[in-house]
Amino acid sequence: MKKLRYLFEYLFMKNIIWLCSLPNKRNRMRLGSLLGRFVFALGIRKKTVVQNLEIAFPKLDNAERIKIAKNCYSHFGKVIVDTFNVTKWNDAEFKDRVKLLGLEHLDKALLRGKGVIIATAHFGCFDVITPRLCIDGYKNITIYQRIHNPYVDEYIMKIRTMKGAQVAKRGIQIRLILKALKKNECVGFLADQDAGGSGLFIPFFSKTASTFRGLAELAIRTRAPIVPAFTPVIDGVYNAIFEEEIQIGSVEEIMTEYNRRVENIVKKFPEQYFWLHKKWKSVKK
């Protein structure tokens, strides 16, 4: 029964992909925005989004938060449409659509020869960072959380391994990650989601949130520098912005600074953060 459900979900996704294959970019973006607004109108995760925005932006009135929520659904609708088409992009189109900014921070960190941990978040369109780096000759691997539906998982894997990018499954392929760092390659790491009751509870916006320790623990273990990178979408262009590295300290110090960096970029583009996730769900055990 579960296999049948997975197959149905996959076929539904394939039909959405077909709908998203409009030849004109402007029409695709309009479709993506409409799909996002439709999901918002259905109320899917709307309560979670509004609650998250109340925590993050307590000084805004309800109308302003609702506006951010609507724009969030619209943004990710457009991102999903683009993600379904990104496999068709050639190198020239990738370079045109995805700009690498602040690359000097990544280059400086790589000079140490210990590899680099690229710390990103569920913001903008994070999936385009690794294939875009590959085009410019930066070898990299992304730590990947497997999707339960194996058919959908296989399709998403194709996207994340474009242009020679690699993936390592979270919690399973640690040797692959360590090997990449020893070869002075880049490792992509997302650490902004809820880590459960046993996570590290540190501030995120105006409230403590359960945070994964893995990013900091990997950096401390390998001495690999951490370079944050975020991809806000500005006028239809994905801007992969690399920031100054996070100084290596204790696990709590590293993750507190990581949360602060995520918070800073989200404040600039609040509609581009994935508010649909229950970020403040867990309580300390």
C-alpha positions in Angstrom: 0.0 0.0 0.0 2.8 2.4 0.9 4.6 1.6 -2.4 1.4 2.4 -4.3 1.1 5.7 -2.5 4.8 6.6 -3.3 4.1 5.8 -6.9 1.1 8.0 -7.0 3.1 10.8 -5.4 5.8 10.4 -8.0 3.3 10.4 -10.9 1.7 13.5 -9.5 5.1 15.2 -9.3 5.9 14.2 -12.9 2.7 15.8 -14.0 3.6 19.0 -12.2 7.0 18.9 -13.9 5.3 18.6 -17.2 3.2 21.7 -16.4 6.3 23.5 -15.3 8.0 22.9 -18.6 6.6 26.0 -20.3 9.1 27.4 -22.8 8.9 31.0 -21.6 10.7 31.8 -18.4 8.2 34.6 -17.4 5.3 32.2 -17.9 7.0 29.5 -15.8 7.6 32.0 -12.9 3.9 33.1 -13.1 2.8 29.5 -12.9 5.1 28.9 -10.0 3.8 31.9 -8.1 0.2 30.8 -8.8 0.9 27.3 -7.5 2.4 28.8 -4.4 -0.5 31.1 -3.8 -2.9 28.2 -4.4 -1.2 26.1 -1.7 -1.4 29.1 0.6 -5.2 29.4 -0.1 -5.6 25.7 0.7 -4.1 26.5 4.1 -1.4 23.9 3.9 1.1 24.6 6.7 -0.4 28.1 7.0 -0.8 27.9 10.7 2.9 26.9 11.1 4.1 29.7 8.9 2.1 32.3 10.7 3.2 31.1 14.1 6.9 31.1 13.0 6.6 34.6 11.7 5.0 35.8 15.0 8.1 34.5 16.8 10.6 35.8 14.4 8.9 39.2 13.8 6.9 40.1 16.9 7.0 43.8 16.1 5.2 43.4 12.8 1.4 43.6 12.7 -0.6 40.7 11.5 -1.2 42.1 8.0 2.5 42.4 7.4 3.2 38.9 8.5 0.4 37.6 6.3 2.0 39.4 3.4 5.4 37.8 4.1 3.6 34.4 4.3 1.9 34.8 0.9 5.1 35.9 -0.7 6.9 32.9 0.9 4.5 30.4 -0.8 4.9 32.4 -4.0 8.7 32.3 -3.8 8.9 28.6 -3.2 6.4 27.9 -5.9 8.7 29.7 -8.4 11.8 27.9 -6.9 10.1 24.5 -7.4 9.3 25.3 -11.0 12.9 26.4 -11.6 14.2 23.3 -9.8 12.3 21.1 -12.2 13.8 22.9 -15.2 17.3 23.3 -13.9 18.5 19.9 -15.3 18.0 21.4 -18.8 20.3 24.3 -18.1 23.7 24.2 -19.9 26.8 25.7 -18.4 26.2 29.2 -20.0 22.7 29.4 -18.7 23.8 28.3 -15.2 26.4 31.1 -15.1 23.7 33.5 -16.3 21.1 32.5 -13.7 23.4 31.8 -10.7 26.0 34.4 -9.7 28.8 33.6 -7.3 29.5 36.6 -5.0 32.1 36.9 -2.2 34.0 33.9 -3.7 37.2 35.4 -2.2 36.1 34.1 1.2 35.8 30.5 -0.1 39.2 30.8 -2.0 40.9 32.1 1.2 39.6 29.2 3.3 40.6 26.6 0.7 44.3 27.9 0.9 44.6 26.1 4.3 44.3 22.7 2.5 41.7 21.3 5.0 38.7 21.6 2.8 35.8 23.9 3.5 32.4 23.3 5.1 29.9 25.5 3.2 27.1 26.2 5.8 23.8 27.1 4.1 20.1 27.0 5.0 16.7 26.3 3.6 16.6 29.8 2.1 16.4 31.2 -1.4 17.3 28.3 -3.7 20.1 26.4 -1.9 20.2 23.5 -4.4 21.9 25.6 -7.1 25.1 26.3 -5.1 26.9 23.0 -5.6 26.3 22.5 -9.4 27.2 26.1 -10.0 30.5 25.7 -8.1 31.3 22.5 -10.1 31.1 24.5 -13.3 33.9 26.8 -12.0 36.0 23.8 -11.0 35.2 23.6 -7.3 34.8 19.9 -6.3 32.1 19.5 -3.7 29.8 17.2 -1.9 26.5 17.9 -0.1 25.2 16.2 3.0 21.8 14.9 2.0 18.8 13.8 4.0 17.0 11.0 2.2 13.4 11.5 1.2 11.1 8.7 2.3 9.5 8.3 -1.1 12.2 6.4 -3.1 10.9 7.5 -6.5 11.0 11.2 -5.6 14.3 10.7 -3.8 15.9 9.3 -7.0 14.6 12.3 -9.0 15.9 14.9 -6.5 19.3 13.0 -6.4 19.6 13.7 -10.1 19.2 17.4 -9.5 21.7 17.5 -6.7 24.3 15.5 -8.6 24.3 17.7 -11.7 27.6 19.0 -13.2 29.6 16.4 -11.2 28.4 17.4 -7.7 28.3 14.5 -5.2 26.0 13.7 -2.2 26.6 11.9 1.0 23.6 10.6 3.1 23.4 12.2 6.5 24.6 10.0 9.3 25.7 7.1 7.0 28.5 8.2 4.7 30.7 10.1 7.1 33.9 8.5 5.5 32.9 10.0 2.2 32.7 13.5 3.8 36.0 13.1 5.7 37.7 12.0 2.5 36.4 15.0 0.6 37.7 17.4 3.2 41.1 15.7 3.2 41.2 16.2 -0.6 40.6 19.9 0.1 37.1 19.8 -1.4 33.9 21.6 -0.3 31.2 20.0 1.8 27.7 21.5 1.8 25.8 21.4 5.1 22.3 22.6 6.0 21.8 22.9 9.8 18.8 25.2 10.3 16.0 22.7 10.9 14.7 21.4 14.2 17.0 18.9 15.9 14.6 17.3 18.3 14.5 17.3 22.1 18.2 16.3 22.3 19.4 19.1 20.1 21.4 22.1 21.2 19.0 24.8 22.4 20.3 28.3 21.4 18.8 31.5 20.2 17.2 31.9 16.8 15.4 35.2 16.4 13.6 35.9 19.6 13.3 32.4 21.0 15.7 29.4 21.7 15.5 26.7 19.1 16.7 23.1 18.9 19.8 23.1 16.7 21.9 20.4 15.1 25.4 20.0 16.5 26.8 18.2 13.5 28.1 21.2 11.6 30.2 22.4 14.5 31.4 18.9 15.5 32.6 18.2 12.0 34.5 21.5 11.9 36.1 20.9 15.3 37.0 17.3 14.3 38.6 18.2 11.0 39.7 21.8 11.6 38.0 22.6 8.3 36.9 26.3 8.1 33.2 27.1 7.9 32.1 29.5 5.2 28.4 30.5 5.2 26.7 30.8 1.8 23.1 31.9 1.0 21.2 32.2 -2.3 18.7 35.1 -2.3 16.8 35.5 -5.5 17.0 39.0 -6.8 15.2 40.0 -10.1 15.1 36.3 -11.2 18.8 35.8 -10.6 20.2 33.4 -7.9 22.9 35.2 -5.9 25.1 32.6 -4.1 26.7 34.9 -1.5 29.7 33.6 0.3 30.4 35.3 3.7 33.4 35.6 6.0 34.2 32.3 7.7 32.8 31.4 11.2 35.6 31.2 13.7 36.1 27.8 15.3 35.3 27.7 19.0 33.0 25.5 21.1 30.1 23.7 19.5 27.7 26.3 21.1 29.7 29.2 19.9 29.9 28.0 16.4 26.2 27.1 16.1 25.2 30.4 17.8 27.1 32.3 15.1 25.6 30.1 12.4 22.1 30.9 13.6 23.0 34.6 13.7 24.2 34.5 10.1 21.0 32.7 9.0 19.0 35.3 10.9 20.7 38.2 9.3 20.0 37.0 5.7 16.5 36.1 6.6 15.8 39.6 7.9 16.8 41.0 4.6 14.7 38.6 2.5 12.1 37.2 5.0 9.8 35.8 2.3 12.6 33.5 1.0 13.1 31.4 4.2 11.3 28.1 4.5 8.9 29.0 7.2 6.8 25.9 6.5 9.1 23.9 8.8 8.3 23.7 12.5 11.6 25.4 13.6 10.5 25.9 17.2 8.7 22.6 17.6 11.0 20.8 20.1 11.4 21.4 23.8 14.5 20.5 25.8 14.5 17.1 27.4 
